[in-house]
Every structure is written in structure tokens, then in C-alpha cells.
Amino acid sequence: MVIYNVTVSIDQAVEQEWLAYMKGAHIQDVLNTGCFLECRLSRVNGEEDGGCTYSVMYLAKDQQTLDQYQAEFAPALQQDHALHFQGKFAAFRTTLTLLEEFKQ
């Protein structure tokens, strides 16, 4: 499994609008590509003044599927996000390879 993590710092003035957009459209659009099994939206605690930071974690079954997403779907979806919130956010993306899960 591969985790595709998008960390977004969003301006407080548009935070609620951004959350509504993410929950109501963007996350479902990403899931509708068929490249991810699930998504988790989390708020990052302890962010700096003037912004709110969130982590959006998508779980892909393997690197090949993530590569397909990034080649075929990511550019248009990222552009749509940028058009909605241009100048009001900063984002960076990381990938993590899930080695093992431990549950209680």
C-alpha cells in the first residue's frame, strides 16, 4: 500500500469554504478516479498564526496505481483546486510506503 499525503495550509479567511469544497467535491472527485481505496482528512495541530493546515491522505493499493493517478488525473484536479483558492493556500505532497499496520 502507498499513502499519498497532501498537506495544505489554507488562509483562515477561506478555511470553511475550502473545507466545504474538499468534503463536497474534491475528495470525491479524487476517489472517483478509481486510483484510491480511501481518504482521511485531518487537521494538523499547532499550525502557525494566519493559516490552518490540513493533511489529506489517500491510500493507493500500489505505486503503479499512484503513478497512474499522477499521470492521468492529478494535473486537472490540482488545477481545479488552484483555480478555486489561488493565492490562498500552499501545498506539498509526499508519498509513503505502508510497511505494516498494527491495530488494537
Backbone as CSV, one residue per row, in Angstrom:
resi,resn,N_x,N_y,N_z,CA_x,CA_y,CA_z,C_x,C_y,C_z
1,MET,0.837,-1.171,0.000,0.000,0.000,0.000,0.890,1.245,0.000
2,VAL,0.370,2.287,-0.639,1.081,3.550,-0.715,0.144,4.663,-0.253
3,ILE,0.649,5.509,0.628,-0.119,6.663,1.089,0.354,7.880,0.316
4,TYR,-0.588,8.574,-0.272,-0.327,9.830,-0.974,-0.857,10.922,-0.060
5,ASN,0.051,11.672,0.552,-0.323,12.685,1.531,-0.162,14.080,0.926
6,VAL,-1.247,14.850,0.985,-1.225,16.231,0.525,-1.420,17.106,1.756
7,THR,-0.423,17.911,2.088,-0.511,18.833,3.213,-0.828,20.211,2.649
8,VAL,-1.902,20.799,3.154,-2.371,22.085,2.638,-2.477,23.081,3.781
9,SER,-1.841,24.231,3.626,-2.009,25.347,4.539,-2.934,26.330,3.837
10,ILE,-4.089,26.582,4.454,-5.117,27.403,3.828,-5.343,28.672,4.648
11,ASP,-5.546,29.775,3.980,-5.811,31.050,4.632,-7.082,30.931,5.481
12,GLN,-7.038,31.445,6.702,-8.187,31.367,7.605,-9.441,31.998,7.014
13,ALA,-9.282,33.006,6.185,-10.432,33.701,5.606,-11.265,32.795,4.704
14,VAL,-10.655,31.754,4.147,-11.385,30.849,3.254,-11.412,29.411,3.774
15,GLU,-11.038,29.226,5.024,-10.952,27.874,5.578,-12.268,27.108,5.458
16,GLN,-13.366,27.701,5.869,-14.650,26.989,5.837,-15.089,26.703,4.395
17,GLU,-14.850,27.645,3.509,-15.159,27.424,2.087,-14.316,26.275,1.536
18,TRP,-13.035,26.247,1.917,-12.129,25.194,1.463,-12.582,23.835,1.985
19,LEU,-12.930,23.771,3.272,-13.401,22.504,3.838,-14.655,22.012,3.120
20,ALA,-15.580,22.915,2.840,-16.803,22.533,2.130,-16.468,22.015,0.731
21,TYR,-15.545,22.675,0.045,-15.114,22.245,-1.281,-14.454,20.862,-1.217
22,MET,-13.572,20.675,-0.259,-12.880,19.388,-0.141,-13.864,18.261,0.159
23,LYS,-14.734,18.477,1.139,-15.689,17.439,1.544,-16.791,17.225,0.509
24,GLY,-17.200,18.296,-0.159,-18.333,18.202,-1.066,-17.989,17.877,-2.505
25,ALA,-16.727,18.067,-2.889,-16.379,17.867,-4.297,-15.010,17.212,-4.494
26,HIS,-13.966,17.882,-4.062,-12.615,17.486,-4.465,-12.237,16.066,-4.033
27,ILE,-12.437,15.736,-2.781,-12.041,14.393,-2.316,-12.813,13.328,-3.077
28,GLN,-14.112,13.537,-3.287,-14.895,12.549,-4.029,-14.426,12.460,-5.481
29,ASP,-14.052,13.603,-6.076,-13.521,13.580,-7.444,-12.244,12.741,-7.518
30,VAL,-11.377,12.879,-6.516,-10.145,12.091,-6.492,-10.479,10.609,-6.313
31,LEU,-11.372,10.288,-5.399,-11.753,8.887,-5.194,-12.425,8.300,-6.437
32,ASN,-13.179,9.117,-7.153,-13.872,8.647,-8.357,-12.929,8.257,-9.487
33,THR,-11.651,8.610,-9.382,-10.685,8.177,-10.391,-10.467,6.670,-10.333
34,GLY,-10.819,6.061,-9.209,-10.608,4.633,-9.034,-9.200,4.265,-8.606
35,CYS,-8.372,5.258,-8.352,-6.975,5.008,-8.006,-6.739,4.848,-6.505
36,PHE,-7.730,5.191,-5.693,-7.531,5.156,-4.242,-8.623,4.352,-3.565
37,LEU,-8.253,3.720,-2.462,-9.174,2.891,-1.699,-9.943,3.695,-0.659
38,GLU,-9.302,4.733,-0.128,-9.927,5.556,0.910,-9.176,6.866,1.045
39,CYS,-9.773,7.770,1.815,-9.159,9.068,2.082,-9.420,9.437,3.532
40,ARG,-8.454,10.081,4.144,-8.601,10.605,5.507,-8.207,12.078,5.499
41,LEU,-9.103,12.907,6.027,-8.875,14.347,6.133,-8.617,14.668,7.593
42,SER,-7.473,15.292,7.872,-7.100,15.614,9.251,-6.623,17.056,9.334
43,ARG,-6.884,17.661,10.475,-6.332,18.985,10.745,-5.001,18.795,11.471
44,VAL,-3.990,19.539,11.055,-2.682,19.485,11.694,-2.732,20.400,12.908
45,ASN,-2.415,19.878,14.066,-2.431,20.667,15.299,-1.156,21.489,15.417
46,GLY,-1.298,22.705,15.986,-0.140,23.537,16.267,0.362,24.342,15.094
47,GLU,-0.524,24.678,14.140,-0.074,25.461,12.987,0.262,26.890,13.401
48,GLU,0.962,27.592,12.524,1.371,28.970,12.785,0.198,29.919,12.615
49,ASP,0.321,31.125,13.174,-0.720,32.149,13.048,-0.960,32.499,11.583
50,GLY,-2.218,32.765,11.255,-2.559,33.218,9.922,-2.954,32.127,8.952
51,GLY,-2.849,30.896,9.355,-3.208,29.807,8.452,-3.672,28.590,9.205
52,CYS,-4.322,27.716,8.498,-4.791,26.455,9.051,-4.234,25.358,8.156
53,THR,-3.697,24.326,8.757,-3.036,23.288,7.984,-3.789,21.973,8.112
54,TYR,-3.932,21.307,6.974,-4.650,20.037,6.898,-3.804,19.005,6.165
55,SER,-4.043,17.753,6.507,-3.433,16.632,5.816,-4.558,15.841,5.159
56,VAL,-4.399,15.574,3.875,-5.363,14.765,3.134,-4.601,13.526,2.676
57,MET,-4.927,12.373,3.265,-4.199,11.142,2.986,-5.061,10.198,2.161
58,TYR,-4.556,9.866,0.984,-5.228,8.930,0.090,-4.441,7.623,0.098
59,LEU,-5.132,6.501,0.135,-4.485,5.197,0.173,-4.644,4.496,-1.169
60,ALA,-3.518,4.228,-1.819,-3.495,3.507,-3.097,-2.994,2.089,-2.856
61,LYS,-3.429,1.165,-3.708,-3.019,-0.227,-3.490,-1.543,-0.459,-3.793
62,ASP,-0.966,0.352,-4.709,0.447,0.182,-5.039,0.980,1.437,-5.741
63,GLN,2.279,1.459,-5.952,2.930,2.618,-6.578,2.463,2.806,-8.017
64,GLN,2.244,1.714,-8.720,1.788,1.796,-10.113,0.453,2.535,-10.213
65,THR,-0.455,2.258,-9.284,-1.749,2.927,-9.282,-1.589,4.409,-8.965
66,LEU,-0.721,4.737,-8.017,-0.449,6.140,-7.702,0.179,6.843,-8.902
67,ASP,1.104,6.176,-9.574,1.725,6.755,-10.767,0.675,7.030,-11.841
68,GLN,-0.281,6.122,-11.999,-1.362,6.311,-12.965,-2.177,7.553,-12.591
69,TYR,-2.509,7.694,-11.304,-3.254,8.868,-10.845,-2.491,10.150,-11.177
70,GLN,-1.208,10.161,-10.847,-0.415,11.373,-11.049,-0.269,11.721,-12.530
71,ALA,-0.219,10.721,-13.397,-0.080,10.974,-14.831,-1.398,11.366,-15.494
72,GLU,-2.477,10.689,-15.127,-3.741,10.848,-15.847,-4.723,11.833,-15.221
73,PHE,-4.707,11.960,-13.902,-5.764,12.707,-13.228,-5.296,13.912,-12.411
74,ALA,-4.132,13.809,-11.794,-3.684,14.849,-10.862,-3.602,16.243,-11.475
75,PRO,-3.052,16.411,-12.675,-2.922,17.781,-13.193,-4.254,18.547,-13.254
76,ALA,-5.292,17.928,-13.759,-6.592,18.608,-13.872,-7.210,18.860,-12.505
77,LEU,-7.108,17.888,-11.597,-7.681,18.062,-10.266,-6.926,19.126,-9.470
78,GLN,-5.619,19.159,-9.594,-4.834,20.180,-8.910,-5.114,21.561,-9.492
79,GLN,-5.314,21.639,-10.798,-5.633,22.918,-11.427,-6.989,23.432,-10.950
80,ASP,-7.965,22.541,-10.835,-9.285,22.938,-10.354,-9.186,23.502,-8.936
81,HIS,-8.426,22.831,-8.076,-8.219,23.304,-6.707,-7.562,24.688,-6.726
82,ALA,-6.539,24.831,-7.541,-5.814,26.111,-7.614,-6.715,27.236,-8.105
83,LEU,-7.584,26.951,-9.048,-8.489,27.987,-9.548,-9.452,28.458,-8.463
84,HIS,-9.885,27.546,-7.618,-10.806,27.900,-6.539,-10.126,28.715,-5.434
85,PHE,-8.849,28.430,-5.164,-8.200,29.011,-3.978,-6.852,29.663,-4.299
86,GLN,-6.707,30.160,-5.505,-5.454,30.768,-5.948,-4.992,31.862,-4.990
87,GLY,-3.742,31.762,-4.570,-3.155,32.747,-3.679,-3.568,32.603,-2.222
88,LYS,-4.376,31.621,-1.907,-4.899,31.449,-0.545,-4.399,30.162,0.114
89,PHE,-3.495,29.431,-0.552,-3.027,28.165,0.012,-1.596,27.873,-0.430
90,ALA,-0.986,26.990,0.322,0.287,26.388,-0.071,0.123,24.891,0.148
91,ALA,0.655,24.093,-0.745,0.503,22.640,-0.634,1.819,21.953,-0.961
92,PHE,2.041,20.834,-0.299,3.137,19.966,-0.709,2.682,18.520,-0.565
93,ARG,3.258,17.683,-1.393,2.826,16.300,-1.493,3.971,15.363,-1.154
94,THR,3.641,14.297,-0.426,4.615,13.262,-0.116,3.964,11.909,-0.323
95,THR,4.784,10.919,-0.565,4.286,9.548,-0.641,4.995,8.724,0.424
96,LEU,4.247,7.797,0.960,4.778,6.908,1.988,4.419,5.479,1.617
97,THR,5.345,4.568,1.793,5.065,3.158,1.574,4.679,2.545,2.903
98,LEU,3.481,2.016,2.962,2.985,1.389,4.187,3.656,0.028,4.332
99,LEU,4.426,-0.121,5.394,5.140,-1.372,5.627,4.306,-2.406,6.371
100,GLU,3.604,-1.924,7.384,2.828,-2.842,8.220,1.835,-2.030,9.033
101,GLU,0.693,-2.629,9.330,-0.306,-1.990,10.161,-0.422,-2.733,11.491
102,PHE,-0.595,-1.980,12.561,-0.796,-2.546,13.884,-2.090,-1.979,14.428
103,LYS,-3.017,-2.830,14.784,-4.304,-2.382,15.307,-4.593,-3.070,16.617
104,GLN,-5.327,-2.363,17.460,-5.702,-2.916,18.750,-7.126,-3.393,18.693
